[in-house]
Amino acid sequence: MDVITVATDPIEGQKPGTSGLRKKTRVFMGPHYLENFVQAIFDGIGGAQGKTLVLGGDGRYFNDRAAQVILRMAAAQGARRVIVGAGALLSTPAASNLIRTRRTDGGIILSASHNPGGPDEDFGVKFNTPNGGPAPQDVTERIHAASMRVSDYRILESQDIDLSRPGETTLGATTVEVVDPVADYAALMERLFDFDRIAALFAGGFRMRYDAMNAVTGPYARAILEGRLGAPEGTVVNGHPLPDFGGMHPDPNPIWAKELMDAMMAEGAPDLGAASDGDGDRNMIVGPHTYVTPSDSLAVLAANAHLCPGYADGLEGVARSMPTSRAVDRVAQARGMAFYETPTGWKFFGNLLDDGRVTLCGEESAGTGSAHVREKDGLWAVLMWLNLLAATGKTVPRVMADHWAEFGRDFYSRHDYEGLDAGVAGKLMEDLRLRLDDIAGTEWGGRMVEAADEFAYDDPVDGSRAEAQGLRVRFSGGGRIVFRLSGTGTSGATLRVYLEDYTDDPARFGEDPQVALAPMIAAADALAGIAARTGRTAPDVRT
């Protein structure tokens, strides 16, 4: 086996964001593209020499080939050990857990999360640091800087490593350890939740439908739900990871998980419906005729976490991303818990978790997690819901009704305008930004604006400041609109409009959120001129 040095030139656009580098799959498959970026990762973290790394991904198209390339590059650059999930599979939370429990120097995760997969769809690569979380800004900046000066990369000439089953082999002087991708994660879940009580729930006839969306959580859900907890075979649907996710868009929301939503809104629906995304870090919770928004789910879990063994001593605090509804704020205030509002991006939660300031955190984009790992965790959230239902004997609709009765209801929805011309979207945001100081005290959609600003965050742990994190407009009566441009797509621009309004009137708790939010929807269009500027009279996706 010889190490070869391949001459290359920097490739534009290899700047990782909060979720690593995402591009179209064919871009990653182009000459030197993957190799350049992986070399930049190694250079950005001070080299791979002597390091132990975790490697795995969500099984999307090119996952297997990329894993072999990365293994050969790690071996060429002196890595001591690479721990790989069998089949090159690891859910993102499972990878985070392995990084932490094995005390490695970090890990490379191959995923574009909830984006579609296939040769003409999306691929992604991100580096997680030794705490198990996404690389913070200083690390991503070093990786980007390295990508702009790369002149060669080193790779070992060798045959492919057999990654089909657990075991150890060597690649040059590097040990490649193939592990069961599920085992360590499942053991962690068993420590956090009352598996006996949940198993008794299933034994008593409880019915569930878990849609793995042909993505990475299928093996995890089958092993835990149908294996250890005794849920009937067939509880997990779309449970085999496929390179193109079977043509599904692996984003667990009511639009893309329509099959699950139809089943849960039909007569005779299961007691619980759930889904996870491409790499397993997001979740959707549905009860019979009851969709639970991610914001409400976070609030419910914060209010009931003490029912789970792993959280029996209570929560140190809770955190949410700024666009997430303020439902969890009300729980924190009522229960006397510390509360933090952060920018979008899981890395901001990492500092709070590492510093012991919070135990539970979440984002409106279907991501919820806790101090057990440093990533959001879809299946973990589903198991916490199962533990809650088993401990209380309540149905999902009853849980929600009781929660709103205690805390009130934050009606919430996110409207996405996808594939916009980047120039048009940027001008819309800039024009609104320039008017923020003049908006307070004016009326829009029949509601008075109390305050308007651009969110900035001063990290209480490391003192860093994140600016330009979204435009906020707060209305009398508890209404709020947030405008942001998304950074998770691979083409065009996506304008996200987050709409929220509050009521403590029980007579209104059952209202359709889109109806309840009509004043906020009208105000958002009037404020930003969405229809006039973009030509879009309705969002592409409502969640």
VEXDO-587516 format. One line per 10 residues: number of its first residue (from 1); for each residue x, y, z of C-alpha. Coordinates in steps of 0.05 Angstrom, whole numbers, padded with zeros to 5 digits. Layout:
BEGIN
NUM) X Y Z  ...
END
This chain:
BEGIN
1) 00000 00000 00000  00030 00065 -00022  00013 00136 -00001  00006 00180 -00061  00003 00256 -00063  -00046 00284 -00113  -00036 00355 -00138  -00099 00397 -00137  -00124 00469 -00137  -00173 00503 -00089
11) -00246 00496 -00109  -00293 00555 -00097  -00352 00548 -00050  -00324 00499 00001  -00347 00540 00060  -00381 00497 00113  -00440 00525 00150  -00474 00504 00215  -00489 00436 00183  -00424 00426 00146
21) -00417 00430 00070  -00478 00412 00028  -00479 00410 -00047  -00510 00369 -00102  -00485 00298 -00102  -00454 00304 -00171  -00414 00364 -00146  -00384 00321 -00090  -00371 00266 -00141  -00332 00314 -00186
31) -00256 00310 -00194  -00220 00325 -00128  -00282 00357 -00096  -00292 00309 -00037  -00217 00298 -00029  -00203 00373 -00027  -00255 00384 00028  -00233 00325 00070  -00161 00349 00065  -00185 00417 00088
41) -00219 00385 00147  -00155 00349 00167  -00113 00412 00157  -00164 00454 00195  -00162 00409 00257  -00086 00406 00259  -00078 00341 00219  -00101 00270 00228  -00035 00242 00254  -00047 00199 00315
51) -00120 00217 00320  -00181 00172 00331  -00241 00191 00289  -00313 00168 00280  -00341 00160 00210  -00411 00144 00184  -00470 00173 00148  -00543 00167 00131  -00535 00118 00074  -00554 00166 00018
61) -00525 00159 -00052  -00449 00164 -00052  -00445 00150 00023  -00409 00084 00013  -00359 00110 -00037  -00344 00173 00003  -00331 00131 00065  -00278 00090 00029  -00243 00153 00004  -00243 00184 00073
71) -00215 00120 00104  -00158 00119 00054  -00143 00192 00065  -00144 00184 00141  -00096 00125 00135  -00050 00164 00089  -00045 00219 00140  -00030 00176 00200  -00096 00169 00237  -00089 00119 00294
81) -00160 00091 00290  -00224 00104 00252  -00289 00077 00282  -00340 00065 00227  -00413 00043 00231  -00425 -00022 00194  -00446 -00007 00123  -00417 00063 00134  -00482 00078 00170  -00489 00121 00233
91) -00546 00166 00251  -00521 00235 00270  -00540 00227 00344  -00509 00158 00346  -00445 00187 00316  -00445 00241 00369  -00454 00189 00423  -00395 00148 00396  -00350 00209 00393  -00366 00224 00466
101) -00365 00154 00496  -00302 00132 00459  -00268 00200 00474  -00246 00209 00402  -00217 00269 00368  -00281 00282 00331  -00318 00252 00273  -00338 00260 00200  -00412 00252 00186  -00437 00242 00114
111) -00506 00271 00109  -00548 00327 00080  -00598 00315 00137  -00670 00323 00114  -00652 00340 00041  -00670 00290 -00014  -00618 00239 -00035  -00596 00209 -00101  -00547 00223 -00158  -00585 00286 -00176
121) -00602 00307 -00105  -00560 00328 -00045  -00499 00304 -00006  -00462 00333 00053  -00401 00326 00097  -00391 00356 00165  -00340 00352 00221  -00361 00343 00294  -00313 00362 00349  -00292 00319 00409
131) -00353 00341 00449  -00396 00306 00396  -00426 00370 00369  -00422 00407 00303  -00358 00446 00292  -00363 00517 00320  -00349 00577 00277  -00275 00582 00292  -00265 00510 00268  -00308 00519 00206
141) -00269 00582 00190  -00203 00544 00195  -00231 00490 00149  -00254 00541 00099  -00187 00576 00101  -00152 00510 00089  -00198 00495 00029  -00176 00560 -00004  -00102 00543 -00001  -00102 00468 -00012
151) -00050 00448 -00064  -00050 00372 -00056  -00082 00316 -00016  -00054 00250 00008  -00089 00184 -00002  -00071 00111 00006  -00074 00065 -00054  -00114 00004 -00031  -00174 -00041 -00042  -00239 -00024 -00008
161) -00246 -00043 00064  -00303 -00092 00081  -00351 -00050 00122  -00409 -00099 00121  -00400 -00128 00191  -00366 -00110 00257  -00293 -00125 00266  -00224 -00095 00261  -00176 -00091 00203  -00117 -00048 00185
171) -00108 00002 00129  -00034 00019 00127  -00018 00034 00200  -00089 00055 00216  -00138 00010 00252  -00207 00010 00221  -00258 -00013 00272  -00327 -00029 00244  -00381 -00027 00298  -00454 -00043 00303
181) -00484 00026 00290  -00543 00013 00336  -00515 -00021 00398  -00484 00037 00436  -00541 00083 00420  -00594 00033 00442  -00557 00022 00508  -00557 00097 00520  -00632 00101 00507  -00645 00045 00557
191) -00608 00084 00611  -00650 00146 00598  -00719 00117 00592  -00762 00066 00629  -00761 00010 00577  -00801 -00036 00623  -00858 00013 00628  -00858 00028 00554  -00856 -00047 00538  -00917 -00056 00584
201) -00952 -00002 00544  -00942 -00041 00479  -00961 -00106 00514  -01027 -00074 00534  -01046 -00062 00461  -01016 00007 00449  -01009 00019 00374  -00956 00061 00340  -00934 00077 00270  -00862 00100 00262
211) -00842 00124 00192  -00766 00119 00182  -00774 00150 00112  -00726 00098 00082  -00671 00134 00120  -00620 00117 00173  -00665 00109 00234  -00699 00047 00206  -00649 -00002 00237  -00649 00037 00302
221) -00725 00039 00307  -00733 -00035 00290  -00681 -00056 00341  -00709 -00012 00397  -00784 -00008 00384  -00797 -00076 00354  -00738 -00112 00387  -00726 -00087 00458  -00795 -00056 00471  -00838 -00109 00438
231) -00878 -00066 00390  -00912 -00109 00338  -00874 -00124 00275  -00893 -00073 00223  -00895 -00015 00273  -00835 00013 00235  -00852 00029 00163  -00804 00050 00108  -00751 00021 00153  -00696 00002 00104
241) -00645 00056 00087  -00643 00068 00012  -00593 00111 -00027  -00649 00155 -00055  -00695 00146 00006  -00743 00109 -00040  -00759 00174 -00074  -00783 00204 -00009  -00763 00273 00016  -00737 00252 00085
251) -00762 00313 00123  -00811 00295 00179  -00865 00346 00170  -00938 00342 00150  -00922 00356 00077  -00869 00304 00064  -00895 00252 00114  -00964 00255 00083  -00975 00179 00086  -00964 00180 00161
261) -01009 00242 00170  -01065 00209 00130  -01061 00147 00174  -01062 00189 00237  -01121 00232 00215  -01163 00172 00194  -01213 00134 00237  -01180 00080 00278  -01113 00115 00278  -01055 00087 00319
271) -01044 00117 00388  -00979 00150 00366  -00948 00169 00300  -00876 00190 00292  -00823 00200 00239  -00750 00218 00233  -00708 00249 00178  -00651 00228 00134  -00596 00226 00187  -00641 00214 00247
281) -00634 00280 00283  -00705 00307 00272  -00773 00282 00293  -00847 00291 00282  -00900 00273 00334  -00972 00260 00316  -01031 00234 00357  -01098 00212 00331  -01125 00273 00295  -01072 00315 00331
291) -01008 00343 00300  -00959 00366 00353  -00916 00423 00329  -00841 00417 00345  -00847 00479 00388  -00904 00449 00428  -00867 00383 00433  -00807 00417 00463  -00851 00451 00515  -00888 00387 00532
301) -00823 00349 00541  -00794 00404 00585  -00856 00401 00629  -00854 00326 00635  -00781 00304 00630  -00780 00287 00704  -00823 00226 00688  -00764 00194 00653  -00709 00160 00695  -00653 00198 00661
311) -00685 00264 00679  -00717 00247 00746  -00676 00299 00783  -00704 00355 00739  -00674 00399 00686  -00617 00449 00696  -00649 00494 00645  -00679 00496 00575  -00660 00531 00510  -00693 00544 00444
321) -00672 00575 00379  -00698 00645 00368  -00750 00628 00314  -00779 00572 00357  -00845 00590 00391  -00844 00617 00461  -00885 00558 00489  -00824 00530 00525  -00809 00598 00555  -00875 00594 00593
331) -00856 00525 00621  -00788 00551 00643  -00819 00611 00678  -00872 00570 00713  -00823 00517 00736  -00768 00564 00756  -00718 00538 00705  -00662 00576 00671  -00679 00594 00599  -00637 00614 00539
341) -00655 00639 00469  -00601 00624 00417  -00591 00632 00342  -00610 00576 00296  -00557 00522 00294  -00545 00466 00344  -00474 00488 00358  -00501 00546 00400  -00535 00496 00446  -00469 00458 00453
351) -00435 00511 00496  -00496 00514 00542  -00499 00438 00548  -00424 00431 00560  -00426 00485 00613  -00484 00450 00649  -00531 00509 00640  -00586 00471 00604  -00609 00399 00599  -00662 00404 00544
361) -00662 00444 00480  -00698 00448 00414  -00712 00482 00348  -00777 00493 00310  -00748 00454 00251  -00765 00388 00285  -00701 00383 00325  -00702 00366 00399  -00646 00340 00443  -00614 00339 00511
371) -00548 00334 00547  -00542 00260 00528  -00508 00279 00462  -00490 00344 00427  -00537 00337 00368  -00612 00338 00362  -00640 00267 00366  -00704 00244 00332  -00713 00175 00360  -00695 00200 00430
381) -00753 00249 00426  -00800 00194 00405  -00778 00151 00463  -00788 00208 00512  -00859 00216 00486  -00870 00141 00495  -00844 00145 00566  -00890 00204 00580  -00951 00168 00553  -00933 00104 00590
391) -00922 00142 00656  -00986 00183 00653  -01034 00136 00617  -01057 00196 00575  -01069 00200 00501  -01032 00250 00457  -01094 00294 00450  -01104 00294 00526  -01031 00312 00538  -01037 00372 00492
401) -01104 00394 00522  -01076 00390 00592  -01013 00427 00572  -01052 00485 00540  -01098 00488 00600  -01038 00500 00645  -00995 00544 00601  -01039 00572 00546  -01029 00559 00472  -00978 00589 00425
411) -01007 00581 00355  -00948 00572 00309  -00930 00559 00237  -00871 00567 00190  -00882 00588 00119  -00826 00572 00070  -00817 00606 00003  -00768 00561 -00033  -00724 00570 -00093  -00728 00646 -00093
421) -00679 00688 -00133  -00624 00702 -00083  -00620 00775 -00103  -00694 00786 -00094  -00696 00751 -00027  -00635 00789 -00003  -00664 00856 -00023  -00730 00839 00012  -00692 00826 00077  -00647 00887 00071
431) -00705 00934 00058  -00743 00907 00118  -00680 00912 00160  -00673 00985 00144  -00745 00999 00166  -00742 00963 00233  -00732 01027 00274  -00794 01058 00243  -00841 00998 00251  -00853 01001 00327
441) -00919 01035 00343  -00949 01023 00274  -01007 00977 00258  -01004 00918 00210  -01058 00866 00197  -01100 00899 00251  -01046 00890 00305  -01000 00941 00337  -00925 00930 00333  -00893 00934 00402
451) -00820 00925 00381  -00778 00905 00320  -00704 00887 00318  -00651 00843 00288  -00632 00787 00335  -00560 00782 00360  -00533 00734 00411  -00478 00741 00462  -00456 00671 00484  -00456 00669 00560
461) -00402 00615 00560  -00348 00638 00512  -00368 00711 00502  -00373 00705 00427  -00425 00747 00390  -00469 00724 00333  -00503 00779 00294  -00554 00784 00237  -00593 00723 00262  -00662 00742 00238
471) -00711 00800 00238  -00763 00800 00295  -00828 00838 00298  -00868 00833 00363  -00942 00851 00367  -00989 00868 00423  -01027 00808 00450  -00969 00759 00442  -00961 00758 00367  -00893 00752 00334
481) -00864 00746 00264  -00793 00727 00248  -00761 00732 00179  -00698 00693 00160  -00662 00667 00099  -00645 00594 00105  -00575 00566 00096  -00592 00492 00090  -00611 00488 00017  -00566 00475 -00043
491) -00599 00520 -00095  -00633 00588 -00095  -00655 00622 -00031  -00709 00601 00019  -00746 00655 00057  -00773 00628 00123  -00828 00667 00157  -00844 00644 00228  -00913 00663 00254  -00936 00660 00325
501) -00995 00684 00367  -01016 00668 00438  -01082 00656 00473  -01101 00634 00543  -01175 00628 00524  -01195 00554 00528  -01250 00567 00477  -01196 00580 00425  -01148 00523 00439  -01179 00479 00385
511) -01173 00530 00329  -01136 00514 00264  -01068 00549 00270  -01073 00577 00200  -01140 00609 00218  -01115 00634 00285  -01053 00663 00253  -01090 00699 00197  -01074 00768 00225  -01000 00751 00231
521) -01000 00722 00160  -01030 00785 00132  -00982 00828 00172  -00922 00789 00147  -00940 00799 00074  -00955 00872 00084  -00891 00885 00123  -00844 00851 00075  -00882 00855 00009  -00873 00781 -00002
531) -00925 00772 -00057  -00906 00836 -00093  -00831 00823 -00092  -00829 00748 -00104  -00893 00736 -00144  -00911 00682 -00093  -00982 00686 -00067  -00973 00628 -00019  -00915 00591 00013  -00888 00527 -00017
541) -00889 00492 00050  -00929 00506 00114  -00907 00470 00177
END
